[in-house]
């Protein structure tokens, strides 16, 4: 949720953010009205409760002759208090609904527009010319790394097995990500992948893209699409000690996405699938540290992309393509030779205080007063990285060179077609 102080002191900034996102700026006025109604309802209920307290004291001091009239008035007052408290509860619920409907306020400098309006911040590496390039699935099948056919037989479309060196390649990639993270102060976590509704809602994933999430109705639990979700919930309803700097976690988990509405898109191979693995960085910090921490997350992502030796670019995502929680997001996109375009491998989002306010994650300032923390997240490795590794490092004989940083984990420097 956005900071109510920003709404009251600078509603135009919130309206401008909504417009840049392509969302309804009228929701800002609706929230302001709900806030006023809520405060009025709280005041009315507080006044009646104070009156009721005074009436109770008067009854205790009243003479026998005065008491019947005072008791009758107290009964009537009690009904008014109940009605006022009901009005307060309704006003609180309306305010919360209006508050939850507004996306995070974007940071100055975020490009306006939609999916195609990103700004390229940097391009690293020169894509090499690969005559008769094979795509990652053809390479993966020939090298005995990926089995889509049996994945579909066992689980349906968009499922797969990683086999042999395919599994080793992913594990090696994740070991590299984990080592990079832990060397930079992250605590490694293997979190649960089923979470309660209030945790999923708190991270902002039950909004416009709720149809992407698998829900187990009988248990009222959600399968996560990223370990950002359980890591955001890890410190919910807590006051953190951030006196020593940001708290950084790296979550290694399987992730699940329904890919609703994506039929016909990237159906070949492992670019867009229902289940994949990921190492996700997650950070809690003071709000004034968030932008610097965002740059650090991007730096670690770039370090890992350099290690797998693929050409990539860094883009600043436009406001209309941000998730509701993100105030700014950078993507790193790797070159995919057979598609002759760049495809997303990492994202890193600065969520400012939006998620922490929903999840009641706070810290104490220098005066000991509780304040809302900021949260950030960033991909450190995913299954999709195999696409870029296989396609960019393929050789004319059908083999694939393993990036030097991954050789110790995979156990070979070249993957050769199975005879």
C-alpha positions in Angstrom: 0.0 0.0 0.0 1.1 3.5 -0.7 2.1 5.8 2.2 -1.1 7.7 3.4 1.1 10.7 4.1 2.0 10.9 0.4 -1.7 10.8 -0.5 -2.5 13.6 1.9 0.5 15.9 1.1 1.0 15.2 -2.6 -2.1 13.6 -4.2 -1.0 15.0 -7.6 2.1 12.8 -7.5 -0.1 9.7 -6.9 -2.4 10.7 -9.8 0.6 11.2 -12.1 1.9 7.8 -11.2 -1.5 6.2 -11.9 -1.6 8.0 -15.3 2.0 6.9 -16.2 1.0 3.3 -15.4 -2.1 3.6 -17.6 -4.3 3.1 -14.5 -7.3 5.0 -13.2 -6.2 8.3 -11.5 -9.8 8.6 -10.2 -8.8 5.9 -7.6 -6.8 8.5 -5.9 -9.8 10.7 -5.3 -11.8 7.6 -4.2 -9.0 6.8 -1.6 -9.0 10.4 -0.4 -12.7 10.3 0.1 -12.5 6.9 1.9 -9.8 8.3 4.1 -11.9 11.3 5.1 -14.9 9.1 5.7 -12.8 6.7 7.8 -11.4 9.4 10.0 -14.8 10.9 10.5 -16.2 7.6 11.5 -13.4 7.0 13.9 -14.0 10.5 15.5 -17.7 9.9 15.8 -17.3 6.5 17.4 -14.6 7.9 19.8 -16.9 10.7 20.8 -19.8 8.4 21.5 -17.6 6.0 23.5 -16.3 9.0 25.6 -19.9 10.1 26.2 -20.8 6.5 27.1 -18.0 6.4 29.7 -19.2 9.7 31.2 -22.7 8.4 31.4 -21.5 5.2 33.2 -19.8 7.4 35.8 -22.9 9.5 36.2 -25.0 6.4 36.8 -22.7 5.4 39.6 -23.0 8.7 41.3 -26.8 9.2 40.7 -29.5 9.0 43.3 -32.1 6.2 43.2 -34.6 8.7 41.7 -32.2 9.8 38.9 -30.9 6.4 38.0 -33.9 5.0 35.9 -33.7 8.0 33.5 -30.0 7.7 33.2 -30.1 4.0 32.6 -32.6 4.5 29.8 -30.4 7.2 28.3 -27.4 4.9 28.6 -29.2 2.0 26.8 -30.0 4.4 24.0 -26.4 5.6 23.9 -25.2 2.0 23.9 -27.2 1.4 20.7 -25.7 4.5 19.2 -22.2 3.3 20.0 -22.8 -0.1 18.4 -24.1 1.6 15.3 -21.1 4.0 15.2 -18.7 1.1 15.6 -20.4 -0.7 12.8 -20.1 2.4 10.6 -16.4 2.6 11.6 -15.8 -1.0 10.7 -17.5 -0.4 7.3 -15.5 2.8 6.7 -12.2 1.0 7.6 -13.0 -1.8 5.2 -13.9 0.6 2.4 -10.7 2.5 3.1 -8.6 -0.6 3.0 -10.2 -1.7 -0.3 -9.6 1.7 -1.8 -6.0 1.7 -0.5 -5.3 -1.8 -1.9 -6.6 -0.8 -5.3 -3.8 1.7 -6.0 -0.4 0.6 -7.3 2.9 1.8 -5.8 3.9 5.3 -6.7 6.6 5.2 -9.4 10.0 6.7 -8.8 10.9 9.9 -10.7 12.6 9.0 -14.1 10.6 5.8 -14.7 9.5 5.8 -18.4 5.8 6.3 -19.0 4.0 3.9 -21.3 3.6 0.1 -21.7 5.5 -3.0 -22.5 7.3 -1.6 -25.6 8.2 1.8 -24.0 11.2 0.6 -21.9 14.5 2.5 -22.1 17.8 0.7 -22.9 20.3 1.7 -20.3 23.3 -0.5 -21.4 24.2 -3.2 -23.9 27.0 -5.6 -23.1 28.7 -7.9 -25.5 28.4 -8.4 -29.3 26.1 -11.2 -30.5 28.2 -13.6 -32.6 27.1 -14.8 -36.0 26.0 -18.4 -35.8 25.3 -20.0 -39.2 22.4 -22.5 -39.1 21.9 -21.9 -35.4 19.9 -24.5 -33.5 17.4 -23.4 -30.8 17.8 -24.5 -27.2 15.3 -27.3 -27.5 16.9 -28.9 -30.5 20.3 -28.6 -28.8 18.9 -29.8 -25.4 17.4 -32.9 -27.0 20.5 -33.8 -29.0 22.7 -33.4 -26.0 20.3 -35.3 -23.7 19.6 -32.3 -21.5 15.9 -31.7 -21.9 13.0 -34.1 -22.3 9.8 -32.2 -23.2 8.0 -35.3 -24.5 8.1 -37.2 -21.3 7.4 -34.1 -19.3 4.1 -33.7 -21.3 3.4 -37.4 -20.8 3.8 -37.2 -17.1 2.4 -33.7 -16.3 0.9 -32.1 -19.5 2.0 -29.3 -21.8 4.8 -26.9 -20.7 6.4 -29.4 -18.3 9.7 -31.0 -18.9 12.5 -33.1 -17.4 16.1 -31.8 -17.1 18.2 -34.9 -17.5 21.9 -35.7 -17.1 24.1 -32.8 -17.8 21.0 -30.6 -18.2 20.3 -31.1 -14.4 24.0 -30.6 -13.6 24.1 -27.4 -15.7 21.1 -25.9 -13.8 22.5 -27.0 -10.4 25.9 -25.5 -11.3 24.3 -22.3 -12.4 22.4 -22.1 -9.1 25.5 -22.9 -7.1 27.3 -20.0 -8.8 24.4 -17.7 -7.9 24.3 -18.9 -4.3 28.0 -18.5 -3.9 27.8 -15.0 -5.3 24.9 -14.1 -3.0 26.4 -15.5 0.2 29.8 -13.8 -0.5 27.8 -10.5 -0.6 26.0 -10.9 2.7 22.9 -12.8 1.7 21.5 -15.5 3.9 20.6 -18.6 1.9 17.0 -19.8 2.4 15.0 -22.7 1.0 11.5 -21.5 1.7 8.1 -23.1 1.5 6.4 -22.8 -1.9 2.9 -22.9 -0.5 1.8 -19.7 1.2 -1.3 -18.3 2.9 -3.6 -15.8 1.2 -2.6 -12.9 3.4 1.1 -13.4 2.4 0.3 -13.6 -1.3 -2.0 -10.6 -1.1 0.6 -8.7 0.9 3.2 -9.0 -1.8 0.7 -7.6 -4.4 0.3 -10.8 -6.5 -3.5 -11.2 -6.0 -4.3 -8.2 -8.2 -4.4 -8.0 -12.0 -2.4 -11.1 -12.4 -4.1 -13.4 -9.9 -5.1 -15.8 -12.7 -1.4 -16.6 -13.1 -1.3 -18.2 -9.7 -2.1 -21.8 -8.7 -4.6 -21.9 -5.8 -5.3 -25.0 -3.8 -8.9 -24.3 -2.8 -9.3 -27.1 -0.3 -6.4 -25.8 1.8 -6.7 -22.1 0.8 -3.0 -22.0 -0.1 -1.2 -20.6 -3.1 1.8 -22.0 -5.0 4.4 -19.3 -5.3 5.6 -18.0 -8.7 8.8 -16.7 -7.0 10.4 -17.1 -3.6 10.0 -13.3 -3.3 6.6 -14.2 -1.8 7.6 -16.4 1.2 10.7 -14.2 1.8 8.5 -11.1 2.0 6.3 -12.9 4.5 9.2 -14.1 6.5 9.3 -11.0 8.7 5.6 -10.0 8.5 4.3 -8.4 11.7 7.8 -8.0 13.0 10.1 -5.0 13.9 13.5 -5.6 12.4 16.9 -4.5 13.5 18.4 -2.7 10.5 21.0 -0.8 12.5 23.7 -3.0 10.9 22.5 -2.3 7.4 20.1 -4.2 5.0 18.9 -7.7 5.6 19.5 -9.8 2.5 18.1 -13.2 1.7 18.6 -15.5 -1.2 15.7 -18.0 -1.8 16.2 -21.2 -3.8 12.9 -22.7 -4.8 10.7 -24.2 -7.4 8.2 -21.7 -8.8 4.8 -22.3 -10.4 2.9 -20.2 -12.9 -0.3 -21.0 -14.8 0.8 -18.8 -17.8 -2.9 -17.9 -18.3 -3.5 -15.9 -21.4 -0.2 -16.9 -23.0 -1.4 -19.7 -25.2 0.5 -19.8 -28.5 3.4 -17.8 -27.0 6.8 -19.5 -26.5 5.2 -22.9 -26.4 8.4 -24.5 -27.7 11.0 -25.4 -25.1 11.5 -24.0 -21.6 11.1 -20.3 -22.1 7.6 -20.1 -20.8 6.7 -23.1 -18.6 4.5 -23.9 -15.6 7.3 -25.0 -13.3 10.9 -23.8 -13.0 13.5 -23.3 -10.4 15.0 -19.9 -9.3 17.4 -18.3 -6.9 15.8 -15.0 -5.9 17.5 -12.2 -3.9 15.3 -10.3 -1.4 16.2 -7.3 0.7 14.8 -5.4 3.7 16.3 -2.0 4.3 15.5 1.6 5.4 13.6 3.5 2.7 16.5 5.9 2.2 18.8 3.0 1.3 16.5 1.4 -1.2 17.7 3.1 -4.4 21.3 2.3 -3.7 20.4 -1.3 -2.8 18.5 -1.5 -6.1 21.7 -0.6 -8.0 23.6 -3.2 -6.0 21.1 -5.9 -6.9 21.5 -5.0 -10.6 25.3 -5.1 -10.2 25.1 -8.7 -8.8 22.9 -9.7 -11.7 25.3 -8.2 -14.2 28.2 -10.1 -12.5 26.4 -13.4 -12.9 25.5 -12.7 -16.5 29.1 -11.9 -17.2 30.0 -15.3 -15.7 27.8 -17.2 -18.2 29.4 -15.1 -21.0 26.3 -14.1 -22.9 25.5 -10.8 -24.6 22.8 -8.9 -22.8 21.2 -5.5 -22.3 19.8 -3.7 -19.3 16.4 -2.0 -19.7 14.4 0.4 -17.5 10.9 -1.0 -17.5 8.1 1.5 -18.4 5.5 2.3 -15.7 2.6 0.5 -17.5 4.6 -2.8 -17.5 5.5 -2.7 -13.8 3.8 -5.0 -11.3 1.6 -3.2 -8.8 4.3 -3.4 -6.0 7.2 -2.1 -8.0 8.2 1.6 -8.0 11.0 0.9 -10.5 12.2 -2.3 -12.2 15.3 -3.1 -14.3 15.4 -6.2 -16.5 18.5 -7.8 -17.9 17.7 -9.5 -21.3 20.1 -11.9 -22.9 20.5 -12.3 -26.7 18.8 -15.4 -28.1 20.3 -16.2 -31.5 17.5 -18.2 -33.0 15.0 -15.5 -32.1 17.3 -12.6 -33.1 16.2 -10.7 -30.1 16.8 -10.1 -26.4 14.8 -12.1 -23.8 14.4 -11.4 -20.1 16.7 -13.4 -17.8 16.5 -11.2 -14.7 14.3 -8.6 -13.1 15.0 -6.5 -10.1 12.4 -4.3 -8.4 12.4 -1.6 -5.8 9.1 -1.9 -4.0 9.8 0.9 -1.6 7.5 0.6 1.4 4.6 -0.8 -0.5 4.8 -4.5 0.4 6.2 -3.9 3.9 3.2 -1.7 4.8 0.8 -4.4 3.7 2.8 -7.1 5.7 3.5 -4.8 8.7 7.3 -5.1 8.5 8.9 -2.3 10.4 12.2 -1.2 11.9 13.2 1.3 14.6 14.6 4.7 13.6 17.4 6.5 15.4 14.8 7.7 18.0 13.5 4.2 18.6 10.2 4.8 16.8 8.8 2.1 14.5 8.9 2.9 10.8 7.9 1.0 7.7 10.8 -0.8 6.0 11.5 -1.0 2.3 11.7 -4.2 0.3 13.5 -5.1 -3.0 13.8 -8.3 -5.0 16.0 -9.5 -7.9 16.5 -12.7 -9.9 19.9 -14.3 -9.4 19.4 -17.4 -11.6 16.5 -19.3 -13.2 16.0 -22.3 -15.4 15.5 -19.9 -18.4 19.2 -19.1 -18.3 19.8 -22.5 -19.9 18.2 -21.1 -23.1 20.8 -18.3 -23.4 23.7 -20.6 -22.4 22.9 -23.3 -24.9 22.1 -21.1 -27.8 25.0 -18.6 -27.4 27.7 -21.2 -26.8 26.7 -23.8 -29.5 29.4 -24.9 -31.8 29.3 -26.0 -35.5 29.5 -29.7 -34.6 26.4 -29.5 -32.4 28.3 -29.4 -29.2 27.9 -26.6 -26.6 30.8 -25.0 -24.7 30.3 -24.6 -21.0 31.2 -21.2 -19.6 34.4 -21.4 -17.6 32.7 -20.3 -14.3 30.4 -23.3 -14.6 32.9 -26.0 -15.6 33.8 -27.0 -12.0 30.1 -27.6 -11.2 29.1 -29.4 -14.4 32.2 -31.5 -14.6 33.1 -30.9 -18.3 33.9 -28.0 -20.5 32.0 -29.2 -23.6 28.6 -31.0 -23.9 28.6 -33.2 -27.0 25.6 -34.8 -28.9 24.7 -38.3 -27.7 25.6 -41.0 -30.2 
